[in-house]
């Protein structure tokens, strides 16, 4: 029952105007980035060519050449990630559809399927465009190319130090292509978690205007960049994008990432339980 309800609600969310809008925004950004890469690197000798995965929109390595598209994504992400499905629970309350769904599915099934569908819908929207870019880059650029946008030799000590700071370094050393696919799926999963977090906040706080629910994720992510500036330069980064972008060579601690995911997950579970009990009274 939960599986069927989750699939049904996920399909419904993916057909919503908000989800389609965000999907096409990301797809257009990916297309612009891809076309820019093709025009810039056309005719370049394979020896000088950059590793295709480091040209992706999600690649932090782009900041060494032209970071316009990637920086735009970083700026828009805190708002875009909420839009596809984060408001769905609040809308169910406002439109009265929650009462119908609970009477049909039961409160527990409704709650679980709703949060799972929010996670899946957001993850799909924030994964598919970037997986498509991986495919396009594999088709359009030589897969044997091994250069990087910092123009460092792969035998250079500075380059090795940068690679040591990658999350999932072992996967990257095994295959940059596998690293890009797994990293993109992880990016989508984290995006799905932010969608669930927004839905959880909306279950606790009832407001007239859903625009309020842009704030929790926006504030949370921007606080990491604000407080990062107060730490010593040698301290591990706490900036959110250093943990979810590919090929990020900023110093970081995996423990910070795990702790952040656990806190958001626990908050969402607790909020769902509290709101579920309130609604049953």
C-alpha positions as CSV (number, residue, x, y, z in Angstrom):
1,X,0.0,0.0,0.0
2,X,2.8,2.4,0.9
3,X,4.7,1.6,-2.3
4,X,1.7,2.2,-4.5
5,X,0.8,5.4,-2.7
6,X,4.4,6.6,-3.0
7,X,4.6,5.9,-6.7
8,X,1.2,7.6,-7.3
9,X,2.1,10.7,-5.3
10,X,5.6,10.9,-6.9
11,X,4.0,10.8,-10.4
12,X,1.6,13.5,-9.3
13,X,4.4,15.8,-8.0
14,X,6.5,15.3,-11.1
15,X,3.6,16.5,-13.3
16,X,3.1,19.7,-11.2
17,X,3.9,23.0,-12.9
18,X,6.5,23.8,-10.2
19,X,8.4,20.6,-10.8
20,X,8.4,20.9,-14.6
21,X,9.5,24.5,-14.3
22,X,12.6,23.6,-12.1
23,X,13.4,20.7,-14.3
24,X,13.6,22.8,-17.4
25,X,15.6,25.5,-15.6
26,X,18.2,23.0,-14.7
27,X,18.0,21.4,-18.2
28,X,18.6,24.8,-19.8
29,X,21.5,25.5,-17.5
30,X,23.0,22.2,-18.4
31,X,22.5,22.8,-22.1
32,X,24.1,26.3,-21.9
33,X,27.1,24.8,-20.1
34,X,27.5,22.0,-22.6
35,X,27.3,24.2,-25.7
36,X,29.8,26.6,-24.1
37,X,32.2,23.7,-23.5
38,X,31.8,22.5,-27.1
39,X,32.5,25.9,-28.6
40,X,35.4,26.6,-26.3
41,X,37.2,23.2,-26.7
42,X,36.4,22.4,-30.3
43,X,39.5,21.5,-32.3
44,X,41.7,21.2,-29.2
45,X,44.3,18.4,-29.3
46,X,43.5,15.4,-27.2
47,X,46.7,15.8,-25.3
48,X,45.6,19.2,-24.1
49,X,41.9,18.3,-23.6
50,X,40.3,18.5,-20.2
51,X,38.8,15.3,-18.6
52,X,35.2,15.5,-19.8
53,X,33.7,15.0,-16.3
54,X,35.5,18.1,-15.0
55,X,33.6,20.2,-17.5
56,X,30.2,19.3,-15.9
57,X,28.0,22.0,-14.5
58,X,28.3,20.3,-11.1
59,X,32.1,20.3,-11.3
60,X,33.9,22.6,-8.8
61,X,36.9,22.4,-11.1
62,X,35.2,24.8,-13.4
63,X,36.0,27.7,-11.0
64,X,39.6,27.5,-12.4
65,X,38.4,28.6,-15.8
66,X,34.9,30.0,-16.2
67,X,32.7,29.5,-13.1
68,X,29.7,31.6,-14.3
69,X,27.3,28.7,-14.8
70,X,28.3,26.8,-11.7
71,X,28.2,29.9,-9.5
72,X,24.7,30.7,-10.9
73,X,23.6,27.2,-9.9
74,X,25.1,27.7,-6.4
75,X,23.2,31.0,-6.0
76,X,19.8,29.5,-7.3
77,X,20.0,26.1,-5.6
78,X,18.7,27.1,-2.1
79,X,15.5,28.4,-3.8
80,X,15.2,25.9,-6.6
81,X,15.6,22.8,-4.3
82,X,12.4,23.7,-2.3
83,X,10.2,24.5,-5.3
84,X,9.4,21.1,-6.9
85,X,7.8,19.3,-3.9
86,X,8.6,21.1,-0.7
87,X,5.2,22.8,-0.6
88,X,3.2,19.7,-1.3
89,X,2.3,18.9,2.3
90,X,1.3,22.5,3.1
91,X,-0.9,22.5,0.0
92,X,-2.7,19.3,1.1
93,X,-3.6,21.1,4.3
94,X,-4.7,24.2,2.6
95,X,-6.8,22.5,-0.1
96,X,-8.3,19.9,2.2
97,X,-7.0,17.0,0.2
98,X,-5.1,15.6,3.2
99,X,-8.4,14.7,4.9
100,X,-9.5,12.7,1.8
101,X,-6.1,10.9,1.5
102,X,-5.9,10.1,5.2
103,X,-9.4,8.6,5.2
104,X,-8.5,6.5,2.1
105,X,-4.9,5.5,3.0
106,X,-4.7,5.9,6.8
107,X,-2.6,8.5,8.6
108,X,0.7,6.4,8.8
109,X,0.6,5.4,5.1
110,X,-0.2,8.9,4.0
111,X,2.6,10.5,6.1
112,X,5.2,7.9,5.0
113,X,4.2,8.0,1.3
114,X,4.1,11.8,1.3
115,X,7.6,12.2,2.6
116,X,9.0,9.5,0.3
117,X,7.3,11.0,-2.7
118,X,8.7,14.4,-1.9
119,X,12.2,12.9,-1.6
120,X,11.9,10.9,-4.8
121,X,10.4,13.7,-6.9
122,X,13.0,16.2,-5.8
123,X,15.8,13.7,-6.3
124,X,14.7,12.8,-9.8
125,X,14.4,16.5,-10.9
126,X,17.9,17.3,-9.5
127,X,19.5,14.2,-11.0
128,X,18.2,13.5,-14.5
129,X,19.5,16.8,-16.1
130,X,23.0,16.3,-14.8
131,X,23.1,12.6,-15.7
132,X,22.1,13.7,-19.2
133,X,25.1,16.1,-19.3
134,X,27.4,13.2,-18.3
135,X,26.1,11.3,-21.3
136,X,26.5,14.3,-23.6
137,X,30.1,14.9,-22.5
138,X,31.0,11.2,-23.0
139,X,29.7,11.4,-26.5
140,X,31.2,14.8,-27.5
141,X,34.6,14.8,-25.8
142,X,37.4,12.2,-25.9
143,X,37.0,9.9,-22.9
144,X,40.8,9.3,-22.8
145,X,41.5,13.0,-22.0
146,X,43.0,13.5,-18.6
147,X,43.6,17.3,-18.2
148,X,42.2,19.6,-15.6
149,X,41.2,23.2,-15.6
150,X,43.9,24.2,-13.1
151,X,46.5,23.2,-15.7
152,X,48.4,21.1,-13.2
153,X,50.1,17.9,-14.2
154,X,48.6,14.8,-12.7
155,X,52.1,14.1,-11.3
156,X,52.3,17.6,-9.7
157,X,52.3,17.5,-5.9
158,X,49.7,20.3,-5.7
159,X,47.4,18.3,-8.0
160,X,47.8,15.2,-5.8
161,X,47.0,17.3,-2.7
162,X,43.9,18.6,-4.4
163,X,42.7,15.1,-5.2
164,X,43.3,14.0,-1.6
165,X,40.6,16.5,-0.6
166,X,37.9,15.0,-2.9
167,X,35.0,13.2,-1.2
168,X,35.0,9.6,-2.4
169,X,38.6,10.0,-3.6
170,X,38.9,6.2,-4.0
171,X,36.1,6.1,-6.5
172,X,37.6,9.0,-8.4
173,X,41.0,7.3,-8.7
174,X,39.3,4.1,-9.9
175,X,37.1,5.9,-12.5
176,X,36.3,9.6,-12.9
177,X,33.2,8.6,-14.8
178,X,31.9,6.3,-12.0
179,X,32.7,9.1,-9.5
180,X,30.7,11.6,-11.6
181,X,27.6,9.3,-11.7
182,X,27.7,8.5,-8.0
183,X,28.4,12.1,-7.1
184,X,25.4,13.2,-9.2
185,X,23.2,10.7,-7.5
186,X,24.4,11.9,-4.2
187,X,23.7,15.5,-5.2
188,X,20.1,14.4,-6.1
189,X,19.7,12.5,-2.8
190,X,20.8,15.5,-0.7
191,X,18.4,17.7,-2.7
192,X,15.6,15.2,-2.0
193,X,16.5,15.5,1.7
194,X,16.2,19.3,1.6
195,X,12.8,18.8,0.0
196,X,11.7,16.5,2.9
197,X,13.1,19.0,5.4
198,X,10.9,21.8,3.9
199,X,7.9,19.5,4.0
200,X,8.6,18.7,7.6
201,X,8.8,22.4,8.6
202,X,5.5,23.0,6.8
203,X,3.9,20.2,8.9
204,X,4.8,22.0,12.1
205,X,4.1,25.6,11.1
206,X,0.9,26.6,9.3
207,X,1.1,29.8,7.4
208,X,-1.1,31.5,4.8
209,X,1.6,32.1,2.2
210,X,3.8,29.2,1.1
211,X,6.6,31.6,0.2
212,X,7.6,31.5,3.9
213,X,8.8,27.9,3.3
214,X,11.6,29.1,1.0
215,X,13.3,30.5,4.1
216,X,14.4,27.4,6.2
217,X,16.7,25.8,3.6
218,X,17.8,29.3,2.2
219,X,18.8,30.4,5.7
220,X,20.4,27.1,6.7
221,X,22.6,26.9,3.6
222,X,23.6,30.6,3.7
223,X,24.5,30.3,7.3
224,X,27.2,27.8,6.4
225,X,28.8,30.3,4.0
226,X,28.5,33.2,6.5
227,X,30.1,31.3,9.4
228,X,32.8,29.8,7.1
229,X,34.3,33.3,6.8
230,X,34.9,33.4,10.5
231,X,36.9,30.2,10.7
232,X,40.7,30.1,10.1
233,X,41.7,29.5,6.5
234,X,43.3,26.1,7.5
235,X,40.1,24.9,9.1
236,X,37.9,22.4,7.3
237,X,35.2,24.1,5.1
238,X,31.6,24.1,6.3
239,X,30.2,25.6,3.1
240,X,27.4,23.5,1.8
241,X,28.5,23.4,-1.8
242,X,32.0,22.1,-0.9
243,X,30.3,18.9,0.2
244,X,27.9,18.2,-2.8
245,X,29.8,19.5,-5.8
246,X,32.1,17.2,-7.8
247,X,35.9,17.6,-7.8
248,X,35.8,20.0,-4.9
249,X,39.4,20.4,-3.6
250,X,38.6,22.5,-0.5
251,X,39.6,21.0,2.8
252,X,36.6,19.3,4.4
253,X,35.6,16.7,6.9
254,X,33.3,13.9,6.0
255,X,32.1,13.9,9.6
256,X,30.5,17.3,9.1
257,X,28.6,16.0,6.1
258,X,27.4,12.9,8.0
259,X,26.4,15.0,11.0
260,X,24.5,17.5,8.8
261,X,22.6,14.7,7.0
262,X,21.7,13.0,10.3
263,X,20.5,16.2,12.0
264,X,18.2,17.1,9.0
265,X,16.9,13.5,8.8
266,X,16.2,13.3,12.6
267,X,14.5,16.7,12.5
268,X,12.3,15.6,9.6
269,X,11.3,12.3,11.3
270,X,10.5,14.0,14.6
271,X,8.5,16.8,12.9
272,X,6.6,14.2,11.0
273,X,5.7,12.3,14.2
274,X,4.7,15.4,16.0
275,X,2.5,16.7,13.2
276,X,1.0,13.2,12.7
277,X,0.0,13.0,16.4
278,X,-1.5,16.4,16.3
279,X,-3.6,15.6,13.3
280,X,-4.9,12.4,15.0
281,X,-6.2,14.3,18.1
